[in-house]
């Protein structure tokens, strides 16, 4: 592979960053701050459903990030029959708590550090800039990336292939020169396909490849990027 690709791009959350842990910690803080009588496990499960649905609507261009930030908590409150919550205040508090969570997934730092010796790297994420920038700046992994592109700043979101353009320009490569590593079918895998970019699916659950997609690599652990002659 080293003779094939000229750069490696990564998704951030649930690929390198432990978003599930960050999300759970931020939700726990919200439950305490606002005195919500919801069990943490039930809250996390419901929030993830509503948050996933809202992000997919955002990826389809159906809602703005401003709507997303509040609507996911409106739906959560409705599910548990809670009225009168200050939804915007909760949404802002949640983002503040989330911004302080830079935890990485196992193997992320060592994998990225090793790859950076061979390739220029870029980080491409659908996210809220104020949250992602703080999380990234607190993490030792970010120093290894020559470009960081956040959807809110770029003005478009994956699966729109134009989100890759700032990183491609900065590094000086074309889409066909890049391997993109990510976990999401609807966001990452679709964006790579739309851009004509080879895709490595980070698939720790070992799910079957969806119809209409053809990742070049399918890995369950980040360290597998160095096995099977992928690098």
Protein Blocks (a to p, Z undefined) as FASTA:
>chain_A
ZZmpgbdcddfehplpcfklmmmmmmmmmmmmnopacdfklmmmmmmmmmmmmmmmmmno
pacfklmmmmmmmmmmmmnopghiafklmmmmmmmmmmmmcbccehklmmmmmmmmmpcc
dddddddfklmmmmmmmpcklmmpcbdcdfklnopacfbfklmmmmmmmnopafklpccd
dfbfklmmmmmmmnopacddddfkopacdehiacfbdcfbfklmmgghlZZ
